[in-house]
Amino acid sequence: MPVALERFLSRTQLCVIVAPKTDKIEAVNKVSTARKLGIVARVAGQQAKRSRTLRAAGHAVSTTARALGRVLHQLWLEVTGLVFLVMAASGGIALAHEFSKYEAGKTGLGRVAVATCFTITFAWFGVSSFWRVRKKSKNVDV
């Protein structure tokens, strides 16, 4: 058998199922979608840095978000402070109830101590939350 025919047959036997250049096509297809999106985002970011309008809009959005974040944090502190003070008030009512039972001799000193600790703790949480709001509102650099 001639050498050329032997080479041809050996190539065709190796590549009976898949064409010889298929792995080059597969290599291109193996680039992940995330990587493609990353490239697109990087190019878009580079173009956006050149636009004064987009930079100004970005600064406006970040400034607005920062101010809104401060206000929402202040509101969060005020709401949690109010909840803690309401819980302390209910603890104070329970303390008065337990103290009257203690004076009547119907309960022990432990229940009064627990009610006292509960009331003081939640009153502290509520007051300190409002103090934090006041401290943060003084430090605003507007």
C-alpha positions in Angstrom: 0.0 0.0 0.0 1.4 3.4 -0.9 2.5 5.7 1.9 0.1 8.5 1.0 -2.9 6.2 1.1 -1.8 4.8 4.4 -1.5 8.3 5.9 -4.9 9.2 4.6 -6.5 6.1 6.1 -4.8 6.6 9.4 -6.2 10.2 9.6 -9.7 9.2 8.7 -9.7 6.4 11.2 -8.7 8.8 14.0 -11.3 11.3 13.0 -14.2 9.1 12.1 -16.6 10.6 14.6 -15.3 14.2 15.0 -13.9 16.5 12.3 -10.2 17.4 12.9 -10.9 21.1 13.5 -13.8 20.6 15.9 -11.7 21.2 19.1 -11.0 24.7 17.9 -14.7 25.4 17.6 -15.3 23.9 21.0 -12.6 26.0 22.6 -14.4 29.1 21.4 -17.7 27.8 22.8 -16.1 27.1 26.2 -15.9 30.8 27.0 -18.5 31.2 29.8 -21.4 33.6 29.7 -20.2 35.2 32.9 -16.8 36.0 31.3 -18.5 37.5 28.3 -20.7 39.6 30.5 -17.6 40.7 32.5 -15.9 41.9 29.3 -19.0 43.8 28.2 -19.3 45.4 31.6 -15.7 46.4 31.6 -16.0 48.0 28.2 -19.2 49.7 29.2 -17.6 51.0 32.3 -14.7 52.4 30.4 -17.1 54.2 28.0 -19.1 55.5 31.0 -16.0 57.0 32.6 -15.6 59.2 29.6 -19.1 60.6 29.7 -19.5 63.7 32.0 -23.3 63.1 32.1 -23.0 59.6 33.3 -20.4 60.5 35.9 -22.7 63.3 37.2 -25.6 60.9 37.3 -23.5 58.4 39.2 -22.4 61.0 41.8 -26.1 62.1 42.1 -27.2 58.6 42.7 -24.5 57.9 45.2 -25.2 61.1 47.1 -28.9 60.4 47.2 -28.4 56.8 48.3 -26.0 57.9 51.1 -28.5 60.5 52.4 -31.4 58.1 52.2 -29.3 55.5 54.0 -28.6 57.9 56.8 -32.3 58.8 57.2 -33.4 55.1 57.1 -30.8 54.3 59.8 -32.0 57.2 61.9 -35.6 55.9 61.5 -34.5 52.4 62.4 -32.9 53.6 65.6 -36.0 55.6 66.5 -38.4 52.8 65.8 -36.4 50.2 67.8 -36.0 52.8 70.6 -39.8 53.2 70.7 -40.3 49.4 70.8 -37.8 49.0 73.6 -39.5 51.8 75.6 -42.9 50.2 75.1 -41.5 46.9 76.3 -40.0 48.7 79.3 -43.4 50.3 80.1 -45.0 46.9 80.0 -42.2 45.6 82.2 -42.9 48.5 84.6 -46.6 47.5 84.8 -45.5 43.9 85.5 -43.1 45.2 88.1 -45.8 47.2 89.9 -48.1 44.1 89.8 -45.4 41.8 91.1 -44.4 44.3 93.8 -47.9 44.5 95.1 -48.1 40.7 95.2 -44.8 40.6 97.0 -46.0 43.1 99.7 -49.1 40.9 100.1 -46.8 37.9 100.6 -48.1 36.0 97.6 -44.8 35.8 95.7 -41.1 35.9 96.3 -38.5 38.5 95.8 -37.1 36.8 92.7 -40.1 37.7 90.6 -39.7 41.3 91.6 -36.0 41.2 90.8 -36.6 39.7 87.3 -39.3 42.3 86.5 -37.0 45.1 87.8 -34.0 43.8 85.6 -36.3 43.5 82.6 -37.7 47.0 83.0 -34.3 48.6 83.6 -32.6 46.7 80.7 -35.3 47.6 78.1 -35.5 51.2 79.3 -31.7 51.5 78.8 -32.0 50.0 75.3 -34.7 52.5 74.4 -33.0 55.6 75.8 -29.6 54.6 74.4 -31.2 54.2 70.9 -32.6 57.7 71.0 -29.2 59.0 72.3 -27.5 57.4 69.3 -30.0 59.1 67.0 -29.3 62.5 68.6 -25.5 61.9 68.4 -25.7 60.9 64.7 -27.9 63.9 63.8 -25.3 66.3 65.4 -22.5 64.7 63.4 -24.2 65.1 60.0 -21.8 67.0 57.7 -24.4 68.5 55.3 
